[in-house]
Amino acid sequence: MARAWNRVRAVPGPASPYKIGDAVVGDDPFNGRHEGVVVSRTPGSVGIGAAEGVVYFDPRHVRRQE
């Protein structure tokens, strides 16, 4: 039973499609628009190193630079 519980707890969350070092644009109504490089990544947020500092975005509001 404990082994099954550990497998349930270890189920990963939604993965971010961006890797550290990718050039991206984050745009949402609260943080505004920031261009930069991915410096941190968690299942629920992407940290973008921009000129203003590190800004965290929901991965759904981030896209690759063209």
Buried (B, 14 or more C-beta within 10 A) or exposed (E): EEEEEEEEEEEEEEEBEBEEEBEBBBEBEEBEEBEBBBBEBEEEBBBBBBEEEEBBBBBEBBEEEE
